[in-house]
Structure formats: structure tokens, C-alpha cells
Amino acid sequence: MHREVAASGLRGRGGAGFGVAAKWEAARRGPGTVVVANGDEGDPGSYADRLLMEADPGRVLEGLALACFACGARQGVVLVRSECPAALARMREAVRQAYAQGHLGASVHGTATTLDIHVVEGAGSYVAGEETALIAGLEGGRGCARPRPPYPTERGLWNAPTVVNNVETLAAVPWIVGHGGPAYARHGTSDETGTKLVCLSERFARPGCYEIELGTPLRRIVTELGGGLKDGAELTALQIGGPLGGFLAADALDVPLSEAGLSARGCALGHAGLVAFDERVAPEEVLRHVWEFAAAESCGACSPCRVGSRRGLEWASAVTPPGLEWGRLSRVLAEASLCAFGRRIPPAVHSLARAYGDRLAGWAP
């Protein structure tokens, strides 16, 4: 199983893009290993994990069980975002049925294998989806990011080796095990294999969740799958991967849907939710929204992000752009923030400034 996942080239679909097989190997067979299915999806504009848990909870549960077997874990946890009550109910019912059918428990189908899985309701904050903050929340503490190392695969939940995989990631595992890793690797690109669920916002003519091969051009997703914008509106900026994922101008969509392709444009794939903006939304309003999100969702564990996000919101709400002060703050955020949340703020703002050009003068890198 581990070999098949390694051959598939599967990477985490929650935003970090880390190799799944490598993460499993880091914690493999450690005493008390735990595997967590991270369903604390918080990117505005993304609902792929919620749809998977609501529509096919058995597949998510099967992927988690396979990950537990691969890692030698006897315990799994499904964390579901508190704002998704239907997904929470469906996952709990799936776990109940799995126990009743003998798929889980002290003696799985009469064998010596033990596997217990529990469903937990998340605390509801955005940063609680970051794996160290997630673990802190599961332990009953405040959902704040923790310094690394040690990494969770070394010392995570209750100091046991812990693997945290996104729901969409685990949902791909049953197919890989059933069809083989090489078959999965034939989809996508040579460096980033497989497919990705992409959510298109309500401003598209055909909004919804689409499964797309990695490497598909963004322009094709926007124009062919999304059908452009409703009512013939013109796209001015496209947000991808949440407010901190980044923005692209309407004439800059000739980029593949991949970590590498988007990174080269100053963006991040994240959960790959696409939110469209047209002329009815002023660029200053979008900028203020980004900073409001950053200030509201910062966990406060480190001062660069805690103080910097509030300072940025003050500037975004003022008439005069910050100028050189923003350049200094952006370097501090990018280099000194404890986790990826704070580090992603500068590139997100810079990408927004590039997308709108002179209309956001003073915010460009």
C-alpha cells in the first residue's frame, strides 16, 4: 500500500503539497501513531472537503483506515469543521456503520488488527486547520500554531507520532490502492500527479465543484468549465486558494493549475477555490477584505502576524497607501511569522496589487 501511494506521487491536497508517502514514512510504525483526517476546511470559496464528507463519507473513512494501516496506527481521528453540521453527522454515521459491520474495532473482521476511529468537531477558526494548531485543539488547548521542529510525525497528538492528511488527500487513497500508483500518476503532470477538486464561486456562469487534472490551464477552467461570469460580466481579478492564496489579473490566466505554475506567479494552490471579481467590486474593497481576514483569523501566537495583520488593516482602511513602511512589514511577516498563515500575507497582497496595477499603487512589491 505504501509503495503504491509512493508510486502515485500523491501530494497533500490541503495546501502544503507535501508528499503523502514521505509523511507516512516519517511516522511509520512509531509507538502510538495516530492519523488525523483534516476536514477543517477554512478557505472562503472552497467546499470540496465538505462535499466529500457529505456525499461520500465512506470513501473518506476508507482512505483514513488505509492510511492507518500503512502507518501502523491503531487510532484515527476525523476532524470536521464546526460550520459543517451535515458533514459532521454523515461522518459520525459512517463510523457507526463501520463498527457495526466489523470494519473497525478491537478485532477487525476477526483478525488481530485493531483500529478505532473517532469523529471530532473542530473549533471553527481558520488557523485551526494548520496541523500544529489542529493538534493543540484536539488536546483541548487553544488552536495556535506551534514551533517546528519537532514535527508532528515525531511528536504530535499527546506526544505520539501524528500524521495529518487532508480529507481530499485521503479520499484519493482507495482509488490508488485499487488501481495502482502508476495508473494515478498517468494523470496530471510528471511533477504533480493526479487530480484536484476545484470550486468555482457563484459569480461564474456555471459555479460548482469540478475534478480537474493538475496542469489544466486556468483559462480553460474559467472559460470552458465555468462558462465565464454571469450576465456577461467581465472578469477583473481571480482569487485562487483563499484570500491568502493570491490573485491573478484577467489577462494573466495562461498558467497551469499546479503548485509550481502558480508559485511562479506569486500565488499558491491551496484548496484551489476560485473566486471571481468583476468591475462592480472596487480593488480597495478587495484589499481591505484580505487584511480583515488576516487580522480576524490570526491566532496571535506570534507578534509579526498578530501585530502586522492589524497594522496592515489600518493602512488598507486609510486614504494614503503605506509606501516604504509596507515594504518593511512585508519582510518581517514573510521571514519571522511562526506559520504559513503570516508568511502568505505579503505574497497575497503583492499579487493583488499586480492584478489591479495602478489602481493599488503603493502595495506592489
QUIURGI-V546802 format. One record per backbone hydrogen bond with DSSP energy under -1.0 kcal/mol. CO is the residue of the C=O (numbers start at 1). NH is the residue of the N-H. Records with the same first field share a line. If there is no record, write none. Layout:
# QUIURGI-V546802
CO=NH + NH
This chain:
# QUIURGI-V546802
1=5
2=6
3=7
4=8
10=20
18=12
19=23
20=24
21=25
22=26
23=27
27=30
30=33
34=163
35=77
36=165
37=39 + 79
38=167
39=41 + 81
43=46
47=51
48=52
49=53
50=54
51=55
52=56
56=60
57=61
58=62
59=63
60=64
61=65
62=66
63=67
64=68
65=69
66=70
67=71
68=73
71=29
74=116
75=35
76=118
77=37
78=120
79=39
80=122
81=84
84=88
85=89
86=90
87=91
88=92
89=93
90=94
91=95
92=96
93=97
94=98
95=99
96=100
97=101
98=103 + 104
99=102
102=109
105=115
107=110
108=111
113=108
115=105
116=76
118=78
120=80
126=129
127=130
130=134
131=135
132=136
133=137
134=138
135=139
136=141
137=140
142=144
151=154 + 155
152=162
156=159
157=160
160=156
161=34
163=36
165=38
166=170
167=171
169=172
172=176
173=177
174=178
175=179
176=180
180=184
181=185
184=187
187=194
192=189
194=214
196=212
198=210
199=274
200=208
201=204
203=230
208=200
210=198
212=196
213=216
216=257
217=221
218=222
219=223
220=224 + 225
221=226
222=228
226=206
228=205
229=232
230=233
237=277
238=248
239=275
242=245
245=268
246=240
248=238
249=252
253=219 + 255
255=218
256=258
257=215
258=262
259=263
260=264
262=265 + 267
263=266
269=272
273=241
274=201
275=239
277=236 + 237
278=281
282=286
283=287
284=288
285=289
286=290
287=291
288=292
289=293
290=294
291=295
292=296
293=297
294=298
302=306
303=307
304=308
305=309
307=311
308=312
309=313
310=314
311=315
312=316
313=317
315=318
322=325
323=327
324=328
325=329
326=330
327=331
328=332
329=333
330=334
331=335
332=336
333=337
339=343
340=344
344=348
345=349
346=350
347=351
348=352
349=353
350=354
351=355
352=356
353=357
356=359
357=360
358=361
360=363
